[in-house]
Amino acid sequence: MIRVAIAGVAGRMGQALVQAVDAHKPELQTTAASVLADDPALGQDIGIIALDHPSGVMAVTDLETVTDDFDVLIDFTSPASSLAHLELCQHHGKSMVLGTTGFSASEKDKIAQTHLPLVFAPNMSVGVNLCFDLLARATRVLGDEVDIEIIEAHHRFKKDAPSGTALQMGEVVAKALGRKLDEVAEYGREGFSEIRDPKTIGFNSIRAGDIVGDHTVLFAVDGEHVEITHKASSRMTFARGAVRAARWLSGQPNGVYSMLDVLELGAD
C-alpha cells in the first residue's frame, strides 16, 4: 500500500484529492493531511471533511509531526507552503507530487535542484499533458508561418496569471520553434501598437465565475486557423492525474519528473 499525505486537505482541491485516493483503495490510502493553523478543519477527521464516512485520519497543521505516517505527499497549496513541504520531504526521504503554480524563476530553479522522487507539473490532467504533446507536434508542422495566441480562463479566485498551464504551453511552443519564451511572450494588449510581431507568442487571461480551467492555443495564418483546446469541468481531472503520478513515483529514483514522464509522452 502507498501511504499518501495531502496538503491543504480542507480546500476544494484537497477534498478532491482525498476522494481520488479513496477510489484507489487498498493500493493507495490517505494516511496524513494538513491544513493551515487557523483553519476550522484543524483536528477534524478528513473523511468527514471530504467523504461521507470517517477515515480515522485527523488534519494537522504541521506535516513534520506525521512524517512516519506517509510515503508520498501531494501538494497543490501555495508556493511558500510547497517549498517548505519540499524541504521536509527531502529531509525525511519522502516522494512528492507538486501541482502548485505561481513559482518565480528562482523558486523553479530551487525545485529543479532537489534530491527526491518528485513529479512537478503545472497541470496534472492527463488531457492537458496530451495537449502538450500535440502542441509540440503542431508547432513543428506549422512552423514560423503562423501567429500564435494562448487564451486561458479560470475562476475568480485564481491569483496567478497567466496560469501555469498556459505558460507551460507557451514553453512547449517556443521550444519547438527554437525560441525563448521570456523573449517572445506578449501578455495582453491595450491601446494602439505596431503591427503584430510574427515572432511573438500572445497570452490572454480571463478570471470569472467558477471556471475550473480552459486553455486554447490558436495557430492562425491567412485563410485558416487551428485550435488546440482543453476544458476542465471538474477538479477531479487534476486529482486523478495527481494520484496517477503518486502511483508511478513508487520505486522511482531521485529526480524531478513531469507528467509527460508519467504518461510516457514525448513533448520534451
DRENDO-1510 file (C-alpha; in Angstrom, 1 decimal, always signed):
<recs>
REC; n; res; u; v; w
REC; 1; MET; +0.0; +0.0; +0.0 .
REC; 2; ILE; +1.2; +3.5; -0.8 .
REC; 3; ARG; +0.5; +5.9; +2.1 .
REC; 4; VAL; -0.4; +9.3; +0.9 .
REC; 5; ALA; -0.3; +12.7; +2.7 .
REC; 6; ILE; -2.4; +15.6; +1.3 .
REC; 7; ALA; -1.5; +19.2; +2.0 .
REC; 8; GLY; -4.4; +21.7; +2.2 .
REC; 9; VAL; -6.9; +19.0; +2.7 .
REC; 10; ALA; -9.8; +21.3; +3.5 .
REC; 11; GLY; -9.7; +23.2; +0.2 .
REC; 12; ARG; -11.6; +22.3; -2.9 .
REC; 13; MET; -8.6; +20.6; -4.5 .
REC; 14; GLY; -7.6; +18.9; -1.2 .
REC; 15; GLN; -11.0; +17.4; -0.9 .
REC; 16; ALA; -10.9; +16.2; -4.5 .
REC; 17; LEU; -7.6; +14.5; -3.8 .
REC; 18; VAL; -9.0; +12.7; -0.8 .
REC; 19; GLN; -11.8; +11.4; -2.9 .
REC; 20; ALA; -9.4; +10.4; -5.8 .
REC; 21; VAL; -7.1; +8.5; -3.4 .
REC; 22; ASP; -10.1; +6.8; -1.7 .
REC; 23; ALA; -11.2; +5.5; -5.2 .
REC; 24; HIS; -7.9; +3.6; -5.4 .
REC; 25; LYS; -8.0; +1.8; -2.0 .
REC; 26; PRO; -6.4; -0.5; -1.0 .
REC; 27; GLU; -3.5; +0.3; -3.3 .
REC; 28; LEU; -3.4; +3.8; -2.0 .
REC; 29; GLN; -4.7; +5.3; +1.2 .
REC; 30; THR; -4.7; +8.8; +2.7 .
REC; 31; THR; -2.8; +8.5; +6.0 .
REC; 32; ALA; -1.9; +12.1; +6.8 .
REC; 33; ALA; -3.2; +15.5; +5.9 .
REC; 34; SER; -2.6; +19.2; +6.8 .
REC; 35; VAL; -4.5; +22.5; +6.9 .
REC; 36; LEU; -3.5; +26.0; +7.9 .
REC; 37; ALA; -3.2; +26.7; +11.7 .
REC; 38; ASP; -6.4; +28.9; +11.6 .
REC; 39; ASP; -8.5; +26.5; +9.5 .
REC; 40; PRO; -11.7; +25.4; +11.2 .
REC; 41; ALA; -10.9; +21.9; +9.9 .
REC; 42; LEU; -7.8; +21.5; +12.1 .
REC; 43; GLY; -8.2; +18.4; +14.2 .
REC; 44; GLN; -11.1; +17.1; +12.2 .
REC; 45; ASP; -11.4; +13.7; +10.5 .
REC; 46; ILE; -10.6; +14.2; +6.9 .
REC; 47; GLY; -13.2; +11.6; +6.0 .
REC; 48; ILE; -15.9; +13.9; +7.5 .
REC; 49; ILE; -14.4; +16.8; +5.5 .
REC; 50; ALA; -14.2; +15.1; +2.1 .
REC; 51; LEU; -16.0; +11.8; +2.2 .
REC; 52; ASP; -19.3; +10.5; +3.6 .
REC; 53; HIS; -17.6; +8.4; +6.3 .
REC; 54; PRO; -14.9; +8.8; +8.9 .
REC; 55; SER; -11.4; +7.8; +8.0 .
REC; 56; GLY; -9.6; +8.0; +11.3 .
REC; 57; VAL; -7.1; +10.5; +9.9 .
REC; 58; MET; -7.1; +13.9; +11.6 .
REC; 59; ALA; -6.0; +17.1; +9.9 .
REC; 60; VAL; -2.8; +18.6; +11.4 .
REC; 61; THR; -1.2; +21.9; +10.9 .
REC; 62; ASP; +2.4; +20.6; +10.6 .
REC; 63; LEU; +3.3; +17.6; +8.5 .
REC; 64; GLU; +6.6; +17.4; +10.4 .
REC; 65; THR; +4.6; +15.7; +13.2 .
REC; 66; VAL; +3.4; +12.9; +11.0 .
REC; 67; THR; +6.3; +12.1; +8.7 .
REC; 68; ASP; +6.3; +8.5; +9.8 .
REC; 69; ASP; +2.8; +8.1; +8.5 .
REC; 70; PHE; +3.2; +8.7; +4.8 .
REC; 71; ASP; +5.3; +7.7; +1.8 .
REC; 72; VAL; +4.3; +10.4; -0.7 .
REC; 73; LEU; +2.9; +13.9; -0.3 .
REC; 74; ILE; +0.5; +15.5; -2.8 .
REC; 75; ASP; +0.6; +19.3; -2.7 .
REC; 76; PHE; -1.5; +21.9; -4.5 .
REC; 77; THR; -1.2; +24.7; -2.0 .
REC; 78; SER; +0.9; +27.8; -2.4 .
REC; 79; PRO; +4.5; +28.5; -3.4 .
REC; 80; ALA; +5.7; +29.3; +0.1 .
REC; 81; SER; +4.0; +26.2; +1.7 .
REC; 82; SER; +5.0; +23.9; -1.1 .
REC; 83; LEU; +8.7; +24.9; -0.9 .
REC; 84; ALA; +8.6; +24.2; +2.9 .
REC; 85; HIS; +7.0; +20.8; +2.2 .
REC; 86; LEU; +9.6; +20.1; -0.4 .
REC; 87; GLU; +12.4; +20.6; +2.1 .
REC; 88; LEU; +10.5; +18.4; +4.6 .
REC; 89; CYS; +10.1; +15.6; +2.1 .
REC; 90; GLN; +13.7; +15.8; +1.0 .
REC; 91; HIS; +14.9; +15.7; +4.6 .
REC; 92; HIS; +12.8; +12.7; +5.5 .
REC; 93; GLY; +13.2; +10.7; +2.3 .
REC; 94; LYS; +9.6; +11.1; +1.0 .
REC; 95; SER; +8.3; +11.3; -2.5 .
REC; 96; MET; +6.3; +14.3; -3.6 .
REC; 97; VAL; +3.7; +15.2; -6.3 .
REC; 98; LEU; +3.7; +19.0; -6.7 .
REC; 99; GLY; +0.9; +20.7; -8.6 .
REC; 100; THR; +1.2; +24.2; -7.1 .
REC; 101; THR; +1.6; +27.1; -9.6 .
REC; 102; GLY; +2.8; +30.7; -9.3 .
REC; 103; PHE; +6.5; +29.9; -8.6 .
REC; 104; SER; +9.1; +32.5; -9.5 .
REC; 105; ALA; +12.0; +31.6; -11.8 .
REC; 106; SER; +14.4; +31.3; -8.9 .
REC; 107; GLU; +11.9; +29.1; -7.0 .
REC; 108; LYS; +11.6; +26.8; -10.0 .
REC; 109; ASP; +15.4; +26.6; -10.1 .
REC; 110; LYS; +15.4; +25.6; -6.4 .
REC; 111; ILE; +12.8; +22.9; -7.1 .
REC; 112; ALA; +14.9; +21.6; -10.0 .
REC; 113; GLN; +17.9; +21.1; -7.7 .
REC; 114; THR; +16.1; +19.0; -5.1 .
REC; 115; HIS; +17.0; +15.4; -4.5 .
REC; 116; LEU; +13.9; +13.2; -4.1 .
REC; 117; PRO; +11.5; +11.5; -6.3 .
REC; 118; LEU; +9.3; +14.4; -7.4 .
REC; 119; VAL; +6.6; +14.9; -10.1 .
REC; 120; PHE; +6.4; +18.6; -10.7 .
REC; 121; ALA; +3.8; +19.8; -13.2 .
REC; 122; PRO; +1.6; +22.9; -13.6 .
REC; 123; ASN; -1.3; +20.7; -14.6 .
REC; 124; MET; -1.8; +17.1; -13.6 .
REC; 125; SER; -4.6; +16.5; -16.1 .
REC; 126; VAL; -4.0; +13.6; -18.5 .
REC; 127; GLY; -5.8; +15.5; -21.2 .
REC; 128; VAL; -3.7; +18.7; -20.7 .
REC; 129; ASN; -0.5; +16.7; -20.9 .
REC; 130; LEU; -1.7; +15.1; -24.1 .
REC; 131; CYS; -2.3; +18.6; -25.4 .
REC; 132; PHE; +1.4; +19.4; -24.6 .
REC; 133; ASP; +2.4; +16.6; -26.8 .
REC; 134; LEU; +0.0; +17.7; -29.6 .
REC; 135; LEU; +1.2; +21.3; -29.4 .
REC; 136; ALA; +4.8; +20.3; -29.9 .
REC; 137; ARG; +3.8; +18.3; -33.0 .
REC; 138; ALA; +1.5; +21.0; -34.4 .
REC; 139; THR; +4.1; +23.7; -33.9 .
REC; 140; ARG; +6.8; +21.7; -35.7 .
REC; 141; VAL; +4.4; +21.2; -38.7 .
REC; 142; LEU; +3.1; +24.8; -38.8 .
REC; 143; GLY; +6.4; +26.4; -38.2 .
REC; 144; ASP; +7.1; +30.2; -38.3 .
REC; 145; GLU; +4.3; +30.9; -40.7 .
REC; 146; VAL; +1.5; +31.2; -38.1 .
REC; 147; ASP; +0.5; +33.7; -35.4 .
REC; 148; ILE; +0.3; +32.0; -32.0 .
REC; 149; GLU; -2.0; +33.1; -29.2 .
REC; 150; ILE; -2.8; +31.3; -25.9 .
REC; 151; ILE; -6.1; +32.1; -24.2 .
REC; 152; GLU; -6.8; +30.8; -20.7 .
REC; 153; ALA; -9.8; +31.1; -18.3 .
REC; 154; HIS; -10.1; +30.3; -14.6 .
REC; 155; HIS; -12.4; +31.0; -11.7 .
REC; 156; ARG; -12.4; +34.4; -9.9 .
REC; 157; PHE; -10.3; +33.2; -7.0 .
REC; 158; LYS; -7.2; +32.2; -9.0 .
REC; 159; LYS; -4.3; +34.5; -8.1 .
REC; 160; ASP; -1.6; +33.9; -10.7 .
REC; 161; ALA; -1.9; +34.9; -14.4 .
REC; 162; PRO; -1.2; +33.6; -16.9 .
REC; 163; SER; -1.9; +30.2; -15.5 .
REC; 164; GLY; +1.0; +27.8; -15.0 .
REC; 165; THR; -0.6; +25.6; -17.7 .
REC; 166; ALA; -0.7; +28.4; -20.2 .
REC; 167; LEU; +2.9; +29.3; -19.5 .
REC; 168; GLN; +3.9; +25.6; -20.0 .
REC; 169; MET; +2.0; +25.6; -23.3 .
REC; 170; GLY; +4.0; +28.6; -24.3 .
REC; 171; GLU; +7.2; +26.9; -23.3 .
REC; 172; VAL; +6.4; +23.9; -25.4 .
REC; 173; VAL; +5.6; +26.0; -28.4 .
REC; 174; ALA; +8.6; +28.3; -28.0 .
REC; 175; LYS; +10.9; +25.3; -27.6 .
REC; 176; ALA; +9.5; +23.7; -30.8 .
REC; 177; LEU; +10.2; +27.0; -32.6 .
REC; 178; GLY; +13.7; +27.3; -31.2 .
REC; 179; ARG; +12.8; +30.5; -29.3 .
REC; 180; LYS; +13.0; +31.5; -25.6 .
REC; 181; LEU; +9.6; +32.2; -24.2 .
REC; 182; ASP; +10.7; +35.1; -22.0 .
REC; 183; GLU; +12.0; +36.9; -25.1 .
REC; 184; VAL; +8.9; +36.5; -27.3 .
REC; 185; ALA; +5.9; +36.4; -24.8 .
REC; 186; GLU; +3.4; +39.2; -25.0 .
REC; 187; TYR; +0.9; +39.5; -22.2 .
REC; 188; GLY; -2.3; +41.2; -23.0 .
REC; 189; ARG; -2.9; +44.1; -25.3 .
REC; 190; GLU; -4.2; +47.6; -24.8 .
REC; 191; GLY; -4.3; +50.8; -26.9 .
REC; 192; PHE; -2.5; +51.3; -30.2 .
REC; 193; SER; +0.6; +49.5; -31.2 .
REC; 194; GLU; +2.7; +48.4; -34.2 .
REC; 195; ILE; +1.6; +45.5; -36.4 .
REC; 196; ARG; +1.8; +42.2; -34.6 .
REC; 197; ASP; +5.3; +40.8; -34.5 .
REC; 198; PRO; +5.1; +37.3; -36.0 .
REC; 199; LYS; +7.7; +36.0; -33.6 .
REC; 200; THR; +5.7; +36.8; -30.5 .
REC; 201; ILE; +3.5; +34.3; -28.5 .
REC; 202; GLY; +0.5; +36.1; -27.1 .
REC; 203; PHE; -1.2; +35.4; -23.8 .
REC; 204; ASN; -4.6; +36.5; -22.6 .
REC; 205; SER; -6.2; +35.6; -19.2 .
REC; 206; ILE; -9.8; +35.6; -18.1 .
REC; 207; ARG; -10.8; +35.3; -14.4 .
REC; 208; ALA; -14.6; +34.8; -13.9 .
REC; 209; GLY; -17.2; +32.8; -12.1 .
REC; 210; ASP; -16.3; +29.2; -11.2 .
REC; 211; ILE; -14.5; +28.2; -14.4 .
REC; 212; VAL; -12.3; +25.3; -13.4 .
REC; 213; GLY; -9.8; +25.7; -16.3 .
REC; 214; ASP; -10.0; +26.3; -20.0 .
REC; 215; HIS; -6.9; +26.6; -22.3 .
REC; 216; THR; -6.7; +27.2; -26.0 .
REC; 217; VAL; -3.7; +27.6; -28.3 .
REC; 218; LEU; -4.6; +29.3; -31.5 .
REC; 219; PHE; -2.4; +28.9; -34.6 .
REC; 220; ALA; -3.6; +31.4; -37.3 .
REC; 221; VAL; -2.5; +32.2; -40.8 .
REC; 222; ASP; -4.2; +33.9; -43.7 .
REC; 223; GLY; -7.1; +31.6; -44.8 .
REC; 224; GLU; -7.2; +29.2; -41.9 .
REC; 225; HIS; -6.5; +28.6; -38.2 .
REC; 226; VAL; -6.0; +25.7; -36.0 .
REC; 227; GLU; -7.1; +25.5; -32.3 .
REC; 228; ILE; -6.0; +23.0; -29.7 .
REC; 229; THR; -8.3; +23.3; -26.7 .
REC; 230; HIS; -8.7; +21.7; -23.3 .
REC; 231; LYS; -11.6; +22.4; -21.0 .
REC; 232; ALA; -11.7; +21.0; -17.4 .
REC; 233; SER; -15.2; +20.7; -15.9 .
REC; 234; SER; -14.1; +19.2; -12.6 .
REC; 235; ARG; -11.1; +19.4; -10.3 .
REC; 236; MET; -11.3; +15.6; -10.2 .
REC; 237; THR; -9.4; +15.5; -13.5 .
REC; 238; PHE; -6.4; +17.1; -11.8 .
REC; 239; ALA; -6.8; +14.9; -8.7 .
REC; 240; ARG; -6.9; +11.7; -10.7 .
REC; 241; GLY; -3.8; +12.8; -12.6 .
REC; 242; ALA; -2.0; +13.5; -9.3 .
REC; 243; VAL; -3.0; +10.1; -7.9 .
REC; 244; ARG; -1.7; +8.5; -11.1 .
REC; 245; ALA; +1.6; +10.4; -10.6 .
REC; 246; ALA; +1.8; +9.2; -6.9 .
REC; 247; ARG; +1.4; +5.6; -8.0 .
REC; 248; TRP; +4.0; +6.0; -10.8 .
REC; 249; LEU; +6.5; +7.5; -8.3 .
REC; 250; SER; +6.6; +4.4; -6.2 .
REC; 251; GLY; +10.0; +2.9; -6.6 .
REC; 252; GLN; +11.3; +5.7; -8.9 .
REC; 253; PRO; +14.9; +7.0; -8.2 .
REC; 254; ASN; +15.5; +10.6; -7.1 .
REC; 255; GLY; +14.7; +13.0; -9.9 .
REC; 256; VAL; +12.4; +15.8; -11.0 .
REC; 257; TYR; +9.8; +14.3; -13.3 .
REC; 258; SER; +6.9; +15.8; -15.3 .
REC; 259; MET; +3.5; +14.3; -16.1 .
REC; 260; LEU; +4.9; +13.7; -19.6 .
REC; 261; ASP; +7.3; +11.2; -17.9 .
REC; 262; VAL; +4.3; +9.6; -16.0 .
REC; 263; LEU; +2.3; +9.3; -19.2 .
REC; 264; GLU; +5.3; +8.4; -21.4 .
REC; 265; LEU; +4.6; +11.2; -23.8 .
REC; 266; GLY; +7.4; +12.9; -25.8 .
REC; 267; ALA; +6.8; +16.7; -25.9 .
REC; 268; ASP; +10.0; +17.2; -24.0 .
</recs>
